Amino acid sequence: MASLIPRNGLRGNAARSWRERLPHLGLTGWLGFCIIAFWALAAVFGPLLLSSSGAAGGAEVFAPISAAHWLGTDYLGRDMLARVIEGARYTVGVAFVATLLASGTGTLLALLAAASGRWIDAVLSRGLDTLTAIPSKMFALLMVAGFGSSVTMLIVTAAIIYVPGAYRIARSLAVNVNALDYVTVARTRGEGTLYVMLREILPNIAGPILADLGLRFVYVVLLLAGLSFLGLGVQPPAADWGSLVRENIGALADGGAAVIAPSLAIASVTIAVNLVIDSLQGAVGPRG
């Protein structure tokens, strides 16, 4: 009986290798991918490659762009290029981990809600709705005020804030797939809930989930940058891009590179991720 019911070609599309998908990104998609790869490499290897000679300061405060300081210096005379690359470790790294936790948790809960009975769906949905009712920045401020602003707490806070949104998106997709014939056939064969979740539903919603993950990464970057700008994010001597903007706000009146450089870094990441998302919607989505 199972052979008579088509699987809509979705699973085959979901299992397609990335080598077949990536050429469909297009020019703007590849541009965004290269920018993301640059910042990812900078976050991992940048601090190891840069000289530490300007880390302690001593140069002219808010010095302009020059051959010695490609992005000028900050309010203590430290090299801004080194500071921005060091800040990528916290901005990109913390946001990436928090996004994976948020999207992964939300997706797993959504799969469980769609594949299980109504009462599990109702409990999960109503429980996460309570988090949605709390403004994200207010929740973040409460968490930081209560537990401090360590990197671990920032990751946990951002993940909790964006789990409900990831859950809602994944659940709306999973419920539709759960009603298709091949899922009914799998249940008739005696497959368990875990099998249905991971083998029947998840591969067929992977494309939209990846697009939502990228968009959620942008939200997390902006949230963490906003907290750092308020002095509640990554604490000195460590710095992310939001705290670099706050520290060097004195250079804003003269248009100094010390405040413009981290702002452009935040903008470049958010724009690059959106470029990739726009390309992936066509490249990873289901095809007929």
RODO-2510 file (C-alpha; in nm, 4 decimals, decimal comma):
residues 288
     n   res          X          Y          Z
     1     m     0,0000     0,0000     0,0000
     2     a     0,2861     0,2355     0,0853
     3     s     0,4239     0,2085    -0,2689
     4     l     0,0943     0,3333    -0,4138
     5     i     0,1045     0,6632    -0,2250
     6     p     0,3530     0,9211    -0,3577
     7     r     0,5634     1,1056    -0,1098
     8     n     0,5260     1,4303    -0,3039
     9     g     0,8937     1,4326    -0,3959
    10     l     0,9642     1,6371    -0,0838
    11     r     1,1910     1,3964     0,0936
    12     g     1,4089     1,3610    -0,2159
    13     n     1,4444     1,7358    -0,2313
    14     a     1,5298     1,7591     0,1373
    15     a     1,7989     1,4933     0,1008
    16     r     1,9681     1,6682    -0,1915
    17     s     2,3320     1,7489    -0,1266
    18     w     2,4503     2,1030    -0,0575
    19     r     2,6723     2,0764    -0,3644
    20     e     2,3581     2,0701    -0,5790
    21     r     2,1905     2,3513    -0,3864
    22     l     2,4626     2,6132    -0,3447
    23     p     2,5004     2,7034    -0,7164
    24     h     2,1369     2,8263    -0,7045
    25     l     2,2215     3,0985    -0,4507
    26     g     2,2766     3,3549    -0,7228
    27     l     2,5090     3,6551    -0,7156
    28     t     2,3553     3,8278    -0,4132
    29     g     2,3322     3,4996    -0,2245
    30     w     2,6986     3,4239    -0,2846
    31     l     2,7901     3,7780    -0,1812
    32     g     2,6069     3,7339     0,1477
    33     f     2,7622     3,3902     0,1950
    34     c     3,1135     3,5320     0,1475
    35     i     3,0508     3,8095     0,4015
    36     i     2,9198     3,5584     0,6567
    37     a     3,2182     3,3295     0,5918
    38     f     3,4560     3,6242     0,6371
    39     w     3,3136     3,7159     0,9771
    40     a     3,2984     3,3513     1,0843
    41     l     3,6671     3,3056     0,9989
    42     a     3,7487     3,6360     1,1676
    43     a     3,5722     3,5208     1,4836
    44     v     3,7625     3,1916     1,4920
    45     f     4,1088     3,2814     1,3637
    46     g     4,1266     3,6621     1,3705
    47     p     4,2493     3,7115     1,7283
    48     l     4,5249     3,4531     1,6674
    49     l     4,6546     3,6300     1,3577
    50     l     4,6416     3,9904     1,4707
    51     s     4,9334     4,1507     1,6464
    52     s     4,8747     4,2384     2,0113
    53     s     5,0970     4,5457     1,9957
    54     g     4,8046     4,7867     1,9876
    55     a     4,5863     4,6010     2,2355
    56     a     4,7038     4,8006     2,5354
    57     g     4,6513     5,1377     2,3691
    58     g     4,8995     5,4221     2,3832
    59     a     4,8305     5,5625     2,0356
    60     e     4,6356     5,8800     1,9648
    61     v     4,2764     5,8649     2,0893
    62     f     4,0187     5,8430     1,8077
    63     a     4,2955     5,8562     1,5476
    64     p     4,1744     5,8601     1,1863
    65     i     4,2185     5,5777     0,9388
    66     s     4,5846     5,5379     0,8462
    67     a     4,8371     5,2822     0,7285
    68     a     4,9200     5,2020     1,0914
    69     h     4,5544     5,1772     1,1988
    70     w     4,3272     5,0694     0,9149
    71     l     4,0131     5,1512     1,1128
    72     g     4,1588     5,4187     1,3383
    73     t     4,1838     5,3884     1,7159
    74     d     3,9316     5,3816     1,9987
    75     y     3,8822     5,5965     2,3075
    76     l     4,1924     5,4425     2,4700
    77     g     4,4110     5,4547     2,1602
    78     r     4,3696     5,0855     2,0791
    79     d     4,3604     4,9624     1,7200
    80     m     3,9970     4,9407     1,6058
    81     l     4,0610     4,6701     1,3468
    82     a     4,1820     4,4385     1,6231
    83     r     3,8882     4,5387     1,8443
    84     v     3,6272     4,4786     1,5731
    85     i     3,7725     4,1385     1,4829
    86     e     3,7912     4,0454     1,8504
    87     g     3,4307     4,1600     1,8913
    88     a     3,3222     3,9255     1,6105
    89     r     3,4028     3,6341     1,8394
    90     y     3,1323     3,7464     2,0810
    91     t     2,8792     3,8982     1,8410
    92     v     2,8836     3,6201     1,5826
    93     g     2,9715     3,3340     1,8169
    94     v     2,7233     3,4102     2,0937
    95     a     2,4444     3,4860     1,8457
    96     f     2,5133     3,1658     1,6505
    97     v     2,5001     2,9431     1,9584
    98     a     2,1884     3,1175     2,0925
    99     t     2,0156     3,0866     1,7547
   100     l     2,0934     2,7160     1,7286
   101     l     1,9535     2,6605     2,0770
   102     a     1,6401     2,8636     2,0072
   103     s     1,5657     2,7150     1,6652
   104     g     1,6647     2,3618     1,7641
   105     t     1,4515     2,3638     2,0789
   106     g     1,1570     2,5314     1,9077
   107     t     1,1679     2,2898     1,6141
   108     l     1,1878     1,9788     1,8335
   109     l     0,8975     2,0979     2,0463
   110     a     0,6984     2,1759     1,7318
   111     l     0,7634     1,8294     1,5891
   112     l     0,6553     1,6754     1,9183
   113     a     0,3384     1,8868     1,9252
   114     a     0,2463     1,7996     1,5659
   115     a     0,3185     1,4266     1,5945
   116     s     0,1639     1,3738     1,9390
   117     g    -0,1840     1,4051     2,0762
   118     r    -0,3862     1,7217     2,1104
   119     w    -0,3183     1,7741     2,4797
   120     i     0,0598     1,7864     2,4293
   121     d     0,0103     2,0349     2,1462
   122     a    -0,2178     2,2472     2,3639
   123     v     0,0131     2,2457     2,6657
   124     l     0,3213     2,3372     2,4623
   125     s     0,1437     2,6053     2,2612
   126     r    -0,0194     2,7744     2,5609
   127     g     0,2991     2,7512     2,7659
   128     l     0,5108     2,9181     2,4982
   129     d     0,2403     3,1776     2,4391
   130     t     0,3121     3,3092     2,7875
   131     l     0,6699     3,3850     2,6812
   132     t     0,5495     3,5536     2,3650
   133     a     0,3398     3,7926     2,5735
   134     i     0,6534     3,9309     2,7430
   135     p     0,8423     4,1933     2,5378
   136     s     1,1824     4,0527     2,4418
   137     k     1,3944     4,3405     2,5692
   138     m     1,2011     4,3578     2,8968
   139     f     1,2568     3,9845     2,9503
   140     a     1,6269     4,0245     2,8683
   141     l     1,6615     4,3125     3,1139
   142     l     1,4946     4,1064     3,3871
   143     m     1,7224     3,8095     3,3221
   144     v     2,0372     4,0239     3,3208
   145     a     1,9288     4,2073     3,6357
   146     g     1,8558     3,8813     3,8153
   147     f     2,1422     3,6575     3,6983
   148     g     2,4106     3,8902     3,5627
   149     s     2,5385     3,9404     3,2096
   150     s     2,7821     3,6542     3,1612
   151     v     2,8201     3,5076     2,8144
   152     t     2,6388     3,1906     2,9222
   153     m     2,3459     3,3889     3,0609
   154     l     2,3243     3,5996     2,7444
   155     i     2,3064     3,2827     2,5329
   156     v     2,0379     3,1292     2,7531
   157     t     1,8377     3,4528     2,7617
   158     a     1,8430     3,5009     2,3847
   159     a     1,7544     3,1353     2,3290
   160     i     1,4553     3,1498     2,5638
   161     i     1,3285     3,4695     2,4029
   162     y     1,3234     3,3248     2,0503
   163     v     1,2104     2,9678     2,1204
   164     p     0,8372     3,0613     2,0941
   165     g     0,8814     3,2201     1,7514
   166     a     1,0768     2,9235     1,6192
   167     y     0,8144     2,6908     1,7659
   168     r     0,5269     2,8739     1,5974
   169     i     0,6889     2,8685     1,2540
   170     a     0,7933     2,5028     1,2770
   171     r     0,4578     2,3917     1,4191
   172     s     0,2592     2,5568     1,1409
   173     l     0,4712     2,3677     0,8881
   174     a     0,4769     2,0376     1,0783
   175     v     0,0998     2,0244     1,1287
   176     n     0,0437     2,0485     0,7532
   177     v     0,2963     1,7749     0,6772
   178     n     0,1563     1,5545     0,9557
   179     a    -0,1806     1,5490     0,7769
   180     l    -0,0352     1,4103     0,4500
   181     d    -0,0989     1,0547     0,3363
   182     y     0,2542     0,9182     0,3663
   183     v     0,2638     1,0122     0,7361
   184     t    -0,0616     0,8210     0,7855
   185     v     0,0936     0,5243     0,6062
   186     a     0,3974     0,5398     0,8350
   187     r     0,1714     0,5319     1,1400
   188     t    -0,0209     0,2392     0,9872
   189     r     0,3077     0,0510     0,9512
   190     g     0,3509     0,0907     1,3258
   191     e     0,6197     0,3591     1,3248
   192     g     0,6603     0,5458     1,6523
   193     t     0,6320     0,9162     1,7239
   194     l     1,0072     0,9737     1,7131
   195     y     1,0337     0,8125     1,3691
   196     v     0,7483     1,0228     1,2353
   197     m     0,9048     1,3387     1,3771
   198     l     1,2568     1,2868     1,2457
   199     r     1,2058     1,0831     0,9280
   200     e     0,8689     1,1885     0,7910
   201     i     0,8107     1,5487     0,9032
   202     l     1,1504     1,7101     0,9649
   203     p     1,3063     1,6486     0,6192
   204     n     1,0038     1,8078     0,4537
   205     i     1,0161     2,1313     0,6527
   206     a     1,3954     2,1721     0,6529
   207     g     1,4013     2,4466     0,3885
   208     p     1,1688     2,6939     0,5615
   209     i     1,3280     2,6102     0,8969
   210     l     1,6734     2,7021     0,7634
   211     a     1,5387     3,0311     0,6306
   212     d     1,3761     3,1043     0,9668
   213     l     1,7001     3,0157     1,1465
   214     g     1,8862     3,2775     0,9454
   215     l     1,6265     3,5419     1,0186
   216     r     1,6297     3,4514     1,3876
   217     f     2,0091     3,4895     1,3881
   218     v     1,9621     3,8499     1,2768
   219     y     1,7163     3,9096     1,5601
   220     v     1,9608     3,7671     1,8143
   221     v     2,2493     3,9803     1,6817
   222     l     2,0392     4,2953     1,7132
   223     l     1,9147     4,1988     2,0604
   224     l     2,2646     4,1316     2,1931
   225     a     2,4010     4,4467     2,0303
   226     g     2,1227     4,6490     2,1905
   227     l     2,1940     4,5021     2,5340
   228     s     2,5650     4,5718     2,4961
   229     f     2,4959     4,9281     2,3863
   230     l     2,3024     4,9730     2,7122
   231     g     2,5954     4,8278     2,9077
   232     l     2,4115     4,5052     2,9917
   233     g     2,5718     4,2709     2,7397
   234     v     2,9291     4,1465     2,7123
   235     q     3,1329     4,3126     2,9864
   236     p     3,4860     4,4625     2,9692
   237     p     3,7595     4,3755     2,8998
   238     a     3,5760     4,1598     2,6431
   239     a     3,3715     4,3475     2,3859
   240     d     3,1207     4,2791     2,1130
   241     w     3,0196     4,5198     1,8389
   242     g     2,7385     4,6741     2,0412
   243     s     2,9682     4,7584     2,3308
   244     l     3,2271     4,8980     2,0883
   245     v     2,9671     5,1437     1,9603
   246     r     2,8836     5,2455     2,3184
   247     e     3,2472     5,2844     2,4219
   248     n     3,3349     5,5033     2,1255
   249     i     3,0159     5,7097     2,1057
   250     g     3,2318     6,0176     2,1693
   251     a     3,3686     5,9888     1,8150
   252     l     3,0215     6,0200     1,6625
   253     a     3,0266     6,4008     1,6442
   254     d     3,3317     6,3917     1,4164
   255     g     3,2220     6,0820     1,2250
   256     g     3,5126     5,8838     1,3667
   257     a     3,5873     5,5359     1,2366
   258     a     3,5879     5,4066     1,5954
   259     v     3,2078     5,4298     1,6135
   260     i     3,1313     5,3757     1,2455
   261     a     3,3350     5,0544     1,2024
   262     p     3,1452     4,8353     1,4542
   263     s     2,8145     4,9798     1,3305
   264     l     2,9015     4,8804     0,9739
   265     a     3,0059     4,5355     1,0987
   266     i     2,6614     4,4822     1,2529
   267     a     2,4942     4,6073     0,9353
   268     s     2,7085     4,3857     0,7115
   269     v     2,6179     4,0688     0,9021
   270     t     2,2453     4,1409     0,9106
   271     i     2,2340     4,2327     0,5405
   272     a     2,4462     3,9317     0,4409
   273     v     2,2232     3,6873     0,6286
   274     n     1,9138     3,8354     0,4651
   275     l     2,0725     3,8034     0,1207
   276     v     2,1390     3,4349     0,1834
   277     i     1,7879     3,3828     0,3219
   278     d     1,6295     3,5370     0,0127
   279     s     1,8338     3,3042    -0,2076
   280     l     1,7707     2,9932     0,0032
   281     q     1,3942     3,0395    -0,0153
   282     g     1,4136     2,9387    -0,3778
   283     a     1,7102     2,7045    -0,3564
   284     v     1,6089     2,4974    -0,0542
   285     g     1,2333     2,5090    -0,0802
   286     p     1,0273     2,2226    -0,2170
   287     r     1,0251     2,1775    -0,5909
   288     g     0,7582     2,0062    -0,7848
***
